[in-house]
Amino acid sequence: MSIIFIEIFLGLKKYIPYKYNGGDRVIKKEMIAMLLAGGQGSRLGVLTADVAKPAVAFGGKYRIIDFPLSNCINSGVDTVGVLTQYQPLRLNTHIGIGIPWDLDRNVGGVSILPPYEKSNSSEWYTGTANAIYQNMKYMEYYNPEYVLILGGDHIYKMDYEVMLDFHKASKADVTLATIPVPMEEASRFGVVITDESKRILEFEEKPEHPRSNLASMGIYIFSWPVLRDSLLKLKDQPSCDFGKHIIPYCYEQGKRIFAYEYNGYWKDVGTLGSYWQANMELIDLIPIFNLYEEFWKIYTKSDNITPQYISGNAVIDKAIIGEGAEIFGEVHNSVIGSGVHIAPGAIVRDSIIMTDAEIGSNTVVDKSIIAEKVKIGSSCVLGTGKDVPNKIKPDVYSFGLVTIGEDSIVPDNVQIGKNTAISGVTDISDYPGGILESGETLIKVGEKI
C-alpha cells in the first residue's frame, strides 16, 4: 500500500492523505462539513416563495450561503456536502462546481446532496439529523475523524479549525458552537448550562424560562463514530433533529459534550427584520461586520457585469452599490444590488434593492426590501402610512417594512403602506384608490404568501 500526501496551501493548513490499495481507493479526511441548505425560510415570506433561504441575496453581491462556504475554505475544510431540498435551482446554479470558493477538487470539494430515490424507498428530508442520516454513504466514503454540521442561513465569520482544536483539547465527543445572547432573547434558541471547563451539564431547546444565555448556534463538531452511532440509533425517529433528538441522546449516553464559546459577529437572518438589519449594519461608517477584510475573504460567484454608472445628478450617501447598477436618483443608507436601475427623481432610503430591480422616476422607497427583477413604476410611494400589524401574517410582515417578492410588477402612481407584502404582476385595479394600506397583503393567483 502506498500513501500520497497532497498539501492544501491555505496559510499552512492541513495535509490530506490518500490511500490506494490496488484498484480500490480509500480516502481519509480529518474533517468534512455537512451544510444544511434545504430550508424554505418561511419567516422571510415572499422573498423565499421561489428560492431557498440560503440563496437569498445579501449585501449587494453575495448570497447567504457564501458565508459558511467561505468559512469552510478559509478554515482549511475542503470537503463540503451541501444538502438541498426546497427550491434548489438557484442554489445549485450559484454553487456550481465550487470554483469561487476553491472547492472544485478531484477528491473532496463541494457536492450537492438532494434527496434521492433509494432501492426500497424515496424520502424527503424530514429534519436536520434525518437529512444527515440519509447521506451516510457520502460521509462513509470520506471516513473522516470529525464531521462539522453547519446551517446555510447565518451571517458570520468563524475559523472552524479553532473550534476543532477546542474539540480535540477537550477530548469531546460532541462540541456545540455557542454565543452569548441577551437573556430576553434566549427562549428563541437552544441554550446550554456548562461547568468551568465548558462541559455541557444541561441542554434546553427553546425553553420558556431560560436559565442561561449561552445559545447554540446550530454548528456542531461530532467525532465520526459518535455521530454515526447516534444517527443509526435514531434513524426511525420522525423528523429527527439535532437540537431535539441527537444532542439529548448523546447526553443520555454519557458522551462528552462541550460548548465552544464564540464571541464574534453572528446573525440569524431568518426573519425580515433581522435580514434587513444585517444588511443595514454593512453600511455603517465603521461596520460591525466587515465584508472587505483581506485575511478572511467572503467569496461568491461573480458574473461578468459592466461597471456601475452614477449620474452627475445622482445623490448617494452611506450605501453599497453593486456592479452594473445605474443610479440617476438619490440613494440614502441602502444596499443596492448589481444591475439595479434607479430612475431620475427617485429616492431610496433605508432599503434593500436586489439584483436587476427597477425603480421608476419620481418614486420614493422607504424601508423596503425589494427582491430580484422587481419593477416599480413611476411616482409611487413605498413605506407610507401608519405602522399597523399585517392582517394575514403579523409575525412575518412586520418591522415597518414593505416586502416585494421577485419578478413582481407595481404599476405607476400607487402608494404602499408599512408591514405589507406584494408578490406577482399587479395592476392599478389591485390598489383601491391607488393605495395598498398598511398591514395588507397582495398576492396574485399562483403566488405564495
C-alpha positions as a Markdown table, in Angstrom:
| # | Residue | x | y | z |
|---|---|---|---|---|
| 1 | Met | 0.0 | 0.0 | 0.0 |
| 2 | Ser | 1.3 | 3.4 | -0.9 |
| 3 | Ile | 0.3 | 6.8 | 0.7 |
| 4 | Ile | 0.4 | 10.0 | -1.2 |
| 5 | Phe | 0.2 | 13.3 | 0.7 |
| 6 | Ile | -1.1 | 16.4 | -1.0 |
| 7 | Glu | -0.8 | 19.8 | 0.7 |
| 8 | Ile | -3.7 | 22.1 | 0.8 |
| 9 | Phe | -2.0 | 25.5 | 0.7 |
| 10 | Leu | -4.3 | 27.9 | 2.6 |
| 11 | Gly | -2.0 | 29.6 | 5.1 |
| 12 | Leu | -0.2 | 26.3 | 6.1 |
| 13 | Lys | -3.4 | 24.3 | 6.6 |
| 14 | Lys | -3.7 | 20.5 | 6.7 |
| 15 | Tyr | -2.2 | 17.6 | 4.8 |
| 16 | Ile | -4.7 | 15.2 | 3.5 |
| 17 | Pro | -3.7 | 11.6 | 2.9 |
| 18 | Tyr | -4.9 | 9.5 | 0.0 |
| 19 | Lys | -4.6 | 5.7 | 0.4 |
| 20 | Tyr | -4.6 | 3.3 | -2.5 |
| 21 | Asn | -4.9 | -0.4 | -2.3 |
| 22 | Gly | -4.7 | -2.0 | -5.7 |
| 23 | Gly | -7.6 | -0.6 | -7.7 |
| 24 | Asp | -9.7 | 0.4 | -4.7 |
| 25 | Arg | -9.3 | 3.9 | -3.3 |
| 26 | Val | -9.9 | 4.5 | 0.4 |
| 27 | Ile | -10.0 | 8.2 | 1.3 |
| 28 | Lys | -9.3 | 9.6 | 4.8 |
| 29 | Lys | -10.2 | 13.2 | 5.6 |
| 30 | Glu | -9.6 | 14.7 | 9.1 |
| 31 | Met | -12.9 | 16.7 | 8.9 |
| 32 | Ile | -15.6 | 17.1 | 6.4 |
| 33 | Ala | -18.5 | 19.6 | 6.5 |
| 34 | Met | -22.2 | 18.9 | 6.0 |
| 35 | Leu | -24.0 | 22.1 | 5.2 |
| 36 | Leu | -27.8 | 22.1 | 5.7 |
| 37 | Ala | -29.3 | 24.3 | 3.0 |
| 38 | Gly | -32.7 | 22.8 | 2.3 |
| 39 | Gly | -34.9 | 25.0 | 4.4 |
| 40 | Gln | -37.7 | 27.1 | 3.0 |
| 41 | Gly | -37.2 | 30.1 | 5.3 |
| 42 | Ser | -41.0 | 30.7 | 5.6 |
| 43 | Arg | -40.3 | 33.7 | 8.0 |
| 44 | Leu | -38.9 | 35.6 | 5.0 |
| 45 | Gly | -42.3 | 35.5 | 3.4 |
| 46 | Val | -42.4 | 36.3 | -0.3 |
| 47 | Leu | -38.6 | 36.6 | -0.5 |
| 48 | Thr | -38.4 | 32.8 | -0.4 |
| 49 | Ala | -41.5 | 31.9 | -2.4 |
| 50 | Asp | -39.3 | 30.7 | -5.3 |
| 51 | Val | -35.9 | 30.4 | -3.8 |
| 52 | Ala | -34.3 | 28.6 | -0.8 |
| 53 | Lys | -33.3 | 30.9 | 2.0 |
| 54 | Pro | -29.5 | 30.2 | 1.7 |
| 55 | Ala | -29.8 | 31.5 | -1.9 |
| 56 | Val | -31.3 | 34.9 | -1.0 |
| 57 | Ala | -29.2 | 37.8 | -1.9 |
| 58 | Phe | -27.2 | 39.6 | 0.8 |
| 59 | Gly | -25.0 | 42.7 | 0.9 |
| 60 | Gly | -25.4 | 43.7 | -2.7 |
| 61 | Lys | -23.4 | 41.0 | -4.3 |
| 62 | Tyr | -23.5 | 37.9 | -2.1 |
| 63 | Arg | -25.9 | 35.2 | -1.2 |
| 64 | Ile | -26.4 | 33.9 | 2.3 |
| 65 | Ile | -24.7 | 30.6 | 1.6 |
| 66 | Asp | -21.5 | 32.3 | 0.6 |
| 67 | Phe | -20.7 | 32.9 | 4.3 |
| 68 | Pro | -20.5 | 29.3 | 5.6 |
| 69 | Leu | -18.9 | 28.2 | 2.3 |
| 70 | Ser | -16.2 | 30.9 | 2.6 |
| 71 | Asn | -15.7 | 30.0 | 6.3 |
| 72 | Cys | -15.0 | 26.4 | 5.2 |
| 73 | Ile | -12.3 | 27.1 | 2.7 |
| 74 | Asn | -10.8 | 29.8 | 4.9 |
| 75 | Ser | -10.6 | 27.2 | 7.7 |
| 76 | Gly | -9.0 | 24.6 | 5.6 |
| 77 | Val | -12.1 | 22.4 | 5.3 |
| 78 | Asp | -12.0 | 21.3 | 1.6 |
| 79 | Thr | -14.8 | 18.7 | 1.6 |
| 80 | Val | -18.3 | 20.1 | 1.9 |
| 81 | Gly | -21.6 | 18.3 | 1.2 |
| 82 | Val | -24.5 | 20.8 | 0.6 |
| 83 | Leu | -27.9 | 19.3 | 1.5 |
| 84 | Thr | -30.6 | 20.9 | -0.6 |
| 85 | Gln | -34.3 | 20.3 | -0.9 |
| 86 | Tyr | -36.6 | 23.3 | -1.1 |
| 87 | Gln | -36.5 | 25.3 | -4.5 |
| 88 | Pro | -32.8 | 24.2 | -5.1 |
| 89 | Leu | -32.3 | 25.5 | -8.7 |
| 90 | Arg | -30.9 | 29.0 | -7.8 |
| 91 | Leu | -28.7 | 27.5 | -5.1 |
| 92 | Asn | -27.4 | 24.7 | -7.4 |
| 93 | Thr | -26.6 | 27.2 | -10.1 |
| 94 | His | -24.9 | 29.6 | -7.7 |
| 95 | Ile | -22.6 | 26.9 | -6.2 |
| 96 | Gly | -21.9 | 25.0 | -9.5 |
| 97 | Ile | -18.7 | 23.0 | -9.0 |
| 98 | Gly | -17.4 | 25.3 | -6.3 |
| 99 | Ile | -14.9 | 27.4 | -8.3 |
| 100 | Pro | -15.3 | 30.7 | -6.4 |
| 101 | Trp | -14.6 | 29.0 | -3.1 |
| 102 | Asp | -11.7 | 26.9 | -4.4 |
| 103 | Leu | -13.9 | 23.8 | -3.8 |
| 104 | Asp | -13.6 | 22.3 | -7.3 |
| 105 | Arg | -11.5 | 19.4 | -6.3 |
| 106 | Asn | -10.9 | 15.9 | -7.8 |
| 107 | Val | -11.1 | 14.5 | -4.3 |
| 108 | Gly | -13.3 | 16.4 | -1.9 |
| 109 | Gly | -14.6 | 19.8 | -2.9 |
| 110 | Val | -18.3 | 20.7 | -2.9 |
| 111 | Ser | -21.0 | 18.1 | -3.6 |
| 112 | Ile | -24.8 | 18.9 | -3.9 |
| 113 | Leu | -26.8 | 16.4 | -2.0 |
| 114 | Pro | -30.5 | 16.5 | -2.7 |
| 115 | Pro | -32.9 | 13.8 | -1.6 |
| 116 | Tyr | -32.9 | 10.8 | -3.9 |
| 117 | Glu | -34.7 | 7.6 | -4.6 |
| 118 | Lys | -33.3 | 4.5 | -2.8 |
| 119 | Ser | -33.8 | 0.9 | -3.9 |
| 120 | Asn | -36.7 | 0.4 | -1.4 |
| 121 | Ser | -38.0 | 3.9 | -0.7 |
| 122 | Ser | -38.0 | 7.6 | -1.7 |
| 123 | Glu | -38.0 | 10.1 | 1.1 |
| 124 | Trp | -37.8 | 13.8 | 1.6 |
| 125 | Tyr | -35.5 | 15.1 | 4.4 |
| 126 | Thr | -37.7 | 15.3 | 7.4 |
| 127 | Gly | -35.4 | 17.0 | 9.9 |
| 128 | Thr | -31.8 | 18.3 | 10.2 |
| 129 | Ala | -30.5 | 15.0 | 11.5 |
| 130 | Asn | -32.6 | 12.9 | 9.1 |
| 131 | Ala | -31.0 | 14.8 | 6.2 |
| 132 | Ile | -27.6 | 13.9 | 7.5 |
| 133 | Tyr | -28.6 | 10.3 | 8.1 |
| 134 | Gln | -29.8 | 9.9 | 4.5 |
| 135 | Asn | -26.3 | 10.9 | 3.3 |
| 136 | Met | -24.5 | 8.3 | 5.5 |
| 137 | Lys | -22.8 | 6.8 | 2.4 |
| 138 | Tyr | -21.3 | 10.2 | 1.4 |
| 139 | Met | -19.7 | 10.5 | 4.9 |
| 140 | Glu | -18.5 | 6.9 | 4.9 |
| 141 | Tyr | -16.8 | 7.5 | 1.6 |
| 142 | Tyr | -14.5 | 10.0 | 3.2 |
| 143 | Asn | -14.3 | 8.2 | 6.5 |
| 144 | Pro | -13.5 | 11.3 | 8.5 |
| 145 | Glu | -12.3 | 11.6 | 12.0 |
| 146 | Tyr | -14.7 | 14.5 | 12.6 |
| 147 | Val | -17.9 | 15.8 | 11.0 |
| 148 | Leu | -18.8 | 19.5 | 11.0 |
| 149 | Ile | -22.5 | 20.2 | 10.8 |
| 150 | Leu | -23.5 | 23.7 | 9.5 |
| 151 | Gly | -26.6 | 25.7 | 8.7 |
| 152 | Gly | -26.8 | 27.6 | 5.5 |
| 153 | Asp | -28.6 | 30.7 | 6.7 |
| 154 | His | -26.4 | 32.6 | 9.1 |
| 155 | Ile | -24.1 | 35.6 | 8.5 |
| 156 | Tyr | -20.8 | 35.3 | 10.4 |
| 157 | Lys | -17.0 | 34.6 | 10.1 |
| 158 | Met | -15.7 | 31.6 | 12.1 |
| 159 | Asp | -12.5 | 29.6 | 11.9 |
| 160 | Tyr | -13.7 | 26.1 | 12.3 |
| 161 | Glu | -10.2 | 24.9 | 12.8 |
| 162 | Val | -10.0 | 26.8 | 16.1 |
| 163 | Met | -13.3 | 25.1 | 17.1 |
| 164 | Leu | -11.8 | 21.7 | 16.1 |
| 165 | Asp | -8.7 | 22.4 | 18.2 |
| 166 | Phe | -11.0 | 23.1 | 21.2 |
| 167 | His | -12.9 | 19.8 | 20.5 |
| 168 | Lys | -9.6 | 17.8 | 20.5 |
| 169 | Ala | -8.2 | 19.6 | 23.6 |
| 170 | Ser | -11.4 | 18.9 | 25.5 |
| 171 | Lys | -11.4 | 15.2 | 24.3 |
| 172 | Ala | -15.0 | 15.9 | 23.4 |
| 173 | Asp | -17.4 | 13.6 | 21.6 |
| 174 | Val | -19.6 | 16.5 | 20.5 |
| 175 | Thr | -18.9 | 20.2 | 20.5 |
| 176 | Leu | -21.6 | 22.9 | 20.1 |
| 177 | Ala | -20.7 | 26.4 | 19.0 |
| 178 | Thr | -22.4 | 28.8 | 21.3 |
| 179 | Ile | -22.8 | 32.5 | 21.6 |
| 180 | Pro | -24.0 | 34.7 | 24.5 |
| 181 | Val | -27.3 | 36.4 | 23.7 |
| 182 | Pro | -29.5 | 38.8 | 25.7 |
| 183 | Met | -31.4 | 36.9 | 28.3 |
| 184 | Glu | -34.7 | 38.2 | 27.0 |
| 185 | Glu | -33.9 | 36.6 | 23.6 |
| 186 | Ala | -32.6 | 33.2 | 25.0 |
| 187 | Ser | -36.0 | 31.5 | 24.7 |
| 188 | Arg | -35.7 | 31.6 | 20.9 |
| 189 | Phe | -32.6 | 29.3 | 21.0 |
| 190 | Gly | -31.4 | 26.1 | 22.4 |
| 191 | Val | -29.4 | 27.1 | 25.5 |
| 192 | Val | -26.8 | 25.3 | 27.5 |
| 193 | Ile | -25.5 | 25.3 | 31.1 |
| 194 | Thr | -21.8 | 24.4 | 31.5 |
| 195 | Asp | -19.3 | 23.8 | 34.2 |
| 196 | Glu | -16.0 | 25.7 | 34.4 |
| 197 | Ser | -14.4 | 23.5 | 31.7 |
| 198 | Lys | -17.2 | 24.3 | 29.3 |
| 199 | Arg | -18.6 | 20.8 | 29.5 |
| 200 | Ile | -22.4 | 20.9 | 29.0 |
| 201 | Leu | -24.3 | 19.9 | 32.1 |
| 202 | Glu | -27.8 | 20.7 | 30.7 |
| 203 | Phe | -29.3 | 21.5 | 27.3 |
| 204 | Glu | -32.7 | 23.0 | 26.8 |
| 205 | Glu | -34.3 | 23.5 | 23.3 |
| 206 | Lys | -36.1 | 26.9 | 23.3 |
| 207 | Pro | -37.0 | 26.9 | 27.0 |
| 208 | Glu | -39.9 | 29.1 | 28.1 |
| 209 | His | -37.9 | 30.3 | 31.1 |
| 210 | Pro | -34.2 | 30.0 | 30.2 |
| 211 | Arg | -31.6 | 29.6 | 32.9 |
| 212 | Ser | -28.7 | 30.5 | 30.7 |
| 213 | Asn | -28.0 | 33.0 | 27.9 |
| 214 | Leu | -25.4 | 30.8 | 26.2 |
| 215 | Ala | -27.2 | 29.9 | 22.9 |
| 216 | Ser | -26.5 | 27.1 | 20.5 |
| 217 | Met | -25.6 | 28.5 | 17.0 |
| 218 | Gly | -26.6 | 25.3 | 15.2 |
| 219 | Ile | -23.0 | 24.5 | 14.5 |
| 220 | Tyr | -21.7 | 21.1 | 15.7 |
| 221 | Ile | -18.5 | 19.1 | 15.5 |
| 222 | Phe | -19.0 | 15.4 | 16.1 |
| 223 | Ser | -16.4 | 12.7 | 16.4 |
| 224 | Trp | -17.4 | 10.5 | 13.5 |
| 225 | Pro | -18.1 | 7.2 | 15.4 |
| 226 | Val | -20.4 | 9.1 | 17.8 |
| 227 | Leu | -22.4 | 10.8 | 15.0 |
| 228 | Arg | -22.7 | 7.5 | 13.1 |
| 229 | Asp | -23.9 | 5.6 | 16.1 |
| 230 | Ser | -26.4 | 8.4 | 17.1 |
| 231 | Leu | -27.9 | 8.6 | 13.5 |
| 232 | Leu | -28.3 | 4.8 | 13.3 |
| 233 | Lys | -29.9 | 4.5 | 16.7 |
| 234 | Leu | -32.4 | 7.3 | 16.0 |
| 235 | Lys | -33.0 | 6.6 | 12.3 |
| 236 | Asp | -36.7 | 5.7 | 12.9 |
| 237 | Gln | -37.3 | 8.9 | 14.9 |
| 238 | Pro | -39.9 | 11.0 | 13.0 |
| 239 | Ser | -38.5 | 14.4 | 11.9 |
| 240 | Cys | -35.2 | 13.7 | 13.6 |
| 241 | Asp | -33.4 | 16.9 | 14.6 |
| 242 | Phe | -30.1 | 17.6 | 16.2 |
| 243 | Gly | -31.4 | 20.0 | 18.9 |
| 244 | Lys | -34.4 | 17.9 | 19.8 |
| 245 | His | -33.1 | 14.4 | 19.4 |
| 246 | Ile | -29.4 | 13.8 | 18.6 |
| 247 | Ile | -27.9 | 16.1 | 21.3 |
| 248 | Pro | -30.2 | 14.8 | 24.1 |
| 249 | Tyr | -29.5 | 11.2 | 23.0 |
| 250 | Cys | -25.7 | 11.8 | 23.2 |
| 251 | Tyr | -26.2 | 13.4 | 26.6 |
| 252 | Glu | -28.2 | 10.4 | 27.9 |
| 253 | Gln | -25.5 | 8.1 | 26.6 |
| 254 | Gly | -22.9 | 9.9 | 28.8 |
| 255 | Lys | -21.0 | 11.4 | 25.9 |
| 256 | Arg | -18.6 | 14.2 | 26.5 |
| 257 | Ile | -20.4 | 17.3 | 25.1 |
| 258 | Phe | -18.7 | 20.7 | 25.3 |
| 259 | Ala | -19.6 | 24.3 | 24.4 |
| 260 | Tyr | -17.2 | 26.3 | 22.3 |
| 261 | Glu | -18.0 | 29.9 | 23.0 |
| 262 | Tyr | -17.8 | 32.2 | 20.0 |
| 263 | Asn | -17.8 | 36.0 | 20.6 |
| 264 | Gly | -17.7 | 37.4 | 17.1 |
| 265 | Tyr | -20.5 | 38.7 | 14.9 |
| 266 | Trp | -23.2 | 36.2 | 14.2 |
| 267 | Lys | -26.6 | 37.0 | 12.7 |
| 268 | Asp | -29.5 | 34.6 | 12.2 |
| 269 | Val | -31.2 | 36.3 | 9.2 |
| 270 | Gly | -34.3 | 34.1 | 9.5 |
| 271 | Thr | -36.8 | 37.0 | 9.8 |
| 272 | Leu | -37.4 | 40.0 | 7.6 |
| 273 | Gly | -36.4 | 42.3 | 10.5 |
| 274 | Ser | -33.1 | 40.6 | 11.2 |
| 275 | Tyr | -32.3 | 40.3 | 7.4 |
| 276 | Trp | -33.0 | 44.0 | 6.9 |
| 277 | Gln | -30.9 | 44.9 | 10.0 |
| 278 | Ala | -28.0 | 42.8 | 9.0 |
| 279 | Asn | -27.8 | 44.5 | 5.6 |
| 280 | Met | -28.1 | 47.9 | 7.2 |
| 281 | Glu | -25.2 | 47.2 | 9.5 |
| 282 | Leu | -23.0 | 46.7 | 6.5 |
| 283 | Ile | -23.1 | 50.4 | 5.6 |
| 284 | Asp | -22.3 | 51.9 | 9.0 |
| 285 | Leu | -19.2 | 54.2 | 8.9 |
| 286 | Ile | -17.5 | 51.6 | 11.0 |
| 287 | Pro | -19.4 | 48.4 | 10.2 |
| 288 | Ile | -19.9 | 45.8 | 12.9 |
| 289 | Phe | -19.4 | 43.1 | 10.2 |
| 290 | Asn | -16.7 | 44.0 | 7.7 |
| 291 | Leu | -17.1 | 42.3 | 4.3 |
| 292 | Tyr | -13.8 | 43.5 | 3.0 |
| 293 | Glu | -11.1 | 42.1 | 5.3 |
| 294 | Glu | -8.2 | 40.7 | 3.3 |
| 295 | Phe | -7.3 | 37.9 | 5.8 |
| 296 | Trp | -10.8 | 36.4 | 5.8 |
| 297 | Lys | -12.4 | 37.0 | 2.4 |
| 298 | Ile | -16.0 | 36.2 | 1.6 |
| 299 | Tyr | -16.1 | 34.6 | -1.8 |
| 300 | Thr | -19.0 | 34.4 | -4.3 |
| 301 | Lys | -19.9 | 33.6 | -7.8 |
| 302 | Ser | -19.1 | 36.7 | -9.8 |
| 303 | Asp | -20.8 | 37.3 | -13.1 |
| 304 | Asn | -19.2 | 39.4 | -15.9 |
| 305 | Ile | -21.1 | 42.7 | -15.3 |
| 306 | Thr | -20.5 | 46.2 | -16.7 |
| 307 | Pro | -19.3 | 48.9 | -14.3 |
| 308 | Gln | -21.8 | 50.8 | -12.3 |
| 309 | Tyr | -22.9 | 54.2 | -13.6 |
| 310 | Ile | -23.6 | 57.1 | -11.3 |
| 311 | Ser | -25.2 | 60.1 | -13.0 |
| 312 | Gly | -23.9 | 63.6 | -12.4 |
| 313 | Asn | -27.2 | 64.5 | -10.8 |
| 314 | Ala | -27.3 | 61.4 | -8.5 |
| 315 | Val | -27.0 | 61.8 | -4.8 |
| 316 | Ile | -25.6 | 58.9 | -2.7 |
| 317 | Asp | -24.6 | 58.6 | 0.9 |
| 318 | Lys | -23.9 | 55.6 | 3.1 |
| 319 | Ala | -24.7 | 53.0 | 0.5 |
| 320 | Ile | -23.4 | 49.8 | -1.1 |
| 321 | Ile | -23.8 | 50.0 | -4.9 |
| 322 | Gly | -23.4 | 46.8 | -6.9 |
| 323 | Glu | -21.7 | 46.4 | -10.2 |
| 324 | Gly | -23.8 | 47.3 | -13.3 |
| 325 | Ala | -26.2 | 49.5 | -11.3 |
| 326 | Glu | -27.4 | 52.7 | -12.8 |
| 327 | Ile | -28.1 | 55.5 | -10.4 |
| 328 | Phe | -29.9 | 58.6 | -11.6 |
| 329 | Gly | -31.8 | 59.5 | -8.5 |
| 330 | Glu | -31.0 | 59.5 | -4.7 |
| 331 | Val | -29.8 | 56.6 | -2.5 |
| 332 | His | -29.5 | 57.1 | 1.2 |
| 333 | Asn | -28.4 | 54.4 | 3.7 |
| 334 | Ser | -29.3 | 51.5 | 1.4 |
| 335 | Val | -27.9 | 48.3 | -0.2 |
| 336 | Ile | -28.3 | 48.3 | -3.9 |
| 337 | Gly | -27.6 | 45.1 | -5.9 |
| 338 | Ser | -26.0 | 44.6 | -9.3 |
| 339 | Gly | -27.9 | 45.7 | -12.4 |
| 340 | Val | -30.4 | 47.8 | -10.4 |
| 341 | His | -31.8 | 50.9 | -12.2 |
| 342 | Ile | -32.9 | 53.9 | -10.2 |
| 343 | Ala | -34.5 | 56.5 | -12.4 |
| 344 | Pro | -34.2 | 60.3 | -12.2 |
| 345 | Gly | -36.2 | 61.8 | -9.4 |
| 346 | Ala | -36.4 | 58.5 | -7.5 |
| 347 | Ile | -35.4 | 58.5 | -3.8 |
| 348 | Val | -34.4 | 55.3 | -2.0 |
| 349 | Arg | -33.9 | 55.3 | 1.8 |
| 350 | Asp | -33.1 | 52.6 | 4.4 |
| 351 | Ser | -33.9 | 49.9 | 1.8 |
| 352 | Ile | -32.5 | 46.7 | 0.2 |
| 353 | Ile | -32.9 | 46.6 | -3.6 |
| 354 | Met | -31.8 | 43.3 | -5.1 |
| 355 | Thr | -30.3 | 42.4 | -8.5 |
| 356 | Asp | -31.8 | 43.8 | -11.7 |
| 357 | Ala | -34.7 | 45.6 | -10.0 |
| 358 | Glu | -36.0 | 48.8 | -11.4 |
| 359 | Ile | -37.2 | 51.9 | -9.5 |
| 360 | Gly | -39.3 | 54.3 | -11.7 |
| 361 | Ser | -38.9 | 58.0 | -11.9 |
| 362 | Asn | -40.0 | 60.2 | -9.0 |
| 363 | Thr | -40.8 | 57.1 | -6.9 |
| 364 | Val | -40.0 | 57.2 | -3.1 |
| 365 | Val | -38.9 | 54.0 | -1.5 |
| 366 | Asp | -38.6 | 54.0 | 2.3 |
| 367 | Lys | -37.6 | 51.0 | 4.5 |
| 368 | Ser | -38.4 | 48.3 | 1.9 |
| 369 | Ile | -37.0 | 45.0 | 0.8 |
| 370 | Ile | -37.4 | 44.7 | -3.0 |
| 371 | Ala | -36.4 | 41.3 | -4.4 |
| 372 | Glu | -34.7 | 40.5 | -7.7 |
| 373 | Lys | -36.1 | 41.6 | -11.1 |
| 374 | Val | -38.9 | 43.6 | -9.5 |
| 375 | Lys | -40.3 | 46.6 | -11.5 |
| 376 | Ile | -41.6 | 49.6 | -9.5 |
| 377 | Gly | -43.5 | 52.1 | -11.6 |
| 378 | Ser | -43.2 | 55.9 | -11.6 |
| 379 | Ser | -44.5 | 58.3 | -9.0 |
| 380 | Cys | -45.1 | 55.6 | -6.4 |
| 381 | Val | -44.6 | 55.9 | -2.6 |
| 382 | Leu | -43.5 | 52.8 | -0.7 |
| 383 | Gly | -43.4 | 52.8 | 3.1 |
| 384 | Thr | -46.1 | 55.3 | 3.9 |
| 385 | Gly | -48.9 | 55.4 | 6.4 |
| 386 | Lys | -49.3 | 54.0 | 9.9 |
| 387 | Asp | -47.2 | 51.2 | 11.4 |
| 388 | Val | -50.1 | 48.7 | 12.0 |
| 389 | Pro | -49.8 | 44.8 | 12.1 |
| 390 | Asn | -50.1 | 42.8 | 8.9 |
| 391 | Lys | -53.6 | 41.2 | 8.8 |
| 392 | Ile | -52.6 | 37.8 | 7.5 |
| 393 | Lys | -49.1 | 37.1 | 8.8 |
| 394 | Pro | -48.2 | 39.7 | 11.5 |
| 395 | Asp | -45.3 | 37.6 | 12.7 |
| 396 | Val | -43.7 | 37.7 | 9.2 |
| 397 | Tyr | -44.5 | 41.0 | 7.7 |
| 398 | Ser | -43.6 | 43.4 | 10.5 |
| 399 | Phe | -40.8 | 45.8 | 11.5 |
| 400 | Gly | -42.5 | 48.5 | 9.4 |
| 401 | Leu | -41.2 | 47.0 | 6.2 |
| 402 | Val | -42.5 | 46.8 | 2.7 |
| 403 | Thr | -41.6 | 43.5 | 1.2 |
| 404 | Ile | -41.9 | 42.8 | -2.6 |
| 405 | Gly | -41.2 | 39.3 | -4.0 |
| 406 | Glu | -39.1 | 38.7 | -7.1 |
| 407 | Asp | -40.4 | 39.3 | -10.6 |
| 408 | Ser | -43.2 | 41.4 | -9.2 |
| 409 | Ile | -44.5 | 44.5 | -11.0 |
| 410 | Val | -46.0 | 47.5 | -9.2 |
| 411 | Pro | -47.8 | 50.0 | -11.5 |
| 412 | Asp | -47.4 | 53.8 | -11.7 |
| 413 | Asn | -48.9 | 56.2 | -9.2 |
| 414 | Val | -49.6 | 53.8 | -6.2 |
| 415 | Gln | -49.0 | 54.2 | -2.5 |
| 416 | Ile | -47.9 | 51.2 | -0.4 |
| 417 | Gly | -48.2 | 51.2 | 3.4 |
| 418 | Lys | -46.0 | 49.6 | 6.1 |
| 419 | Asn | -46.0 | 45.9 | 7.1 |
| 420 | Thr | -47.1 | 45.0 | 3.6 |
| 421 | Ala | -46.2 | 42.2 | 1.1 |
| 422 | Ile | -46.6 | 42.1 | -2.6 |
| 423 | Ser | -46.0 | 39.2 | -5.0 |
| 424 | Gly | -46.9 | 38.9 | -8.7 |
| 425 | Val | -47.7 | 41.1 | -11.6 |
| 426 | Thr | -50.1 | 43.7 | -10.2 |
| 427 | Asp | -52.0 | 46.5 | -11.9 |
| 428 | Ile | -53.8 | 49.6 | -10.8 |
| 429 | Ser | -57.1 | 47.7 | -10.2 |
| 430 | Asp | -55.4 | 45.8 | -7.4 |
| 431 | Tyr | -54.9 | 49.0 | -5.4 |
| 432 | Pro | -58.3 | 50.5 | -4.3 |
| 433 | Gly | -58.0 | 54.3 | -4.7 |
| 434 | Gly | -54.4 | 53.7 | -5.7 |
| 435 | Ile | -53.4 | 52.6 | -2.2 |
| 436 | Leu | -52.3 | 49.4 | -0.5 |
| 437 | Glu | -53.0 | 50.2 | 3.1 |
| 438 | Ser | -50.6 | 49.4 | 5.9 |
| 439 | Gly | -51.0 | 45.8 | 7.1 |
| 440 | Glu | -52.4 | 44.5 | 3.7 |
| 441 | Thr | -51.0 | 41.6 | 1.6 |
| 442 | Leu | -51.3 | 41.5 | -2.2 |
| 443 | Ile | -50.5 | 38.0 | -3.6 |
| 444 | Lys | -51.6 | 37.4 | -7.1 |
| 445 | Val | -53.1 | 34.0 | -8.1 |
| 446 | Gly | -50.5 | 31.2 | -8.2 |
| 447 | Glu | -48.1 | 33.0 | -5.9 |
| 448 | Lys | -47.3 | 32.0 | -2.3 |
| 449 | Ile | -47.7 | 34.0 | 0.9 |
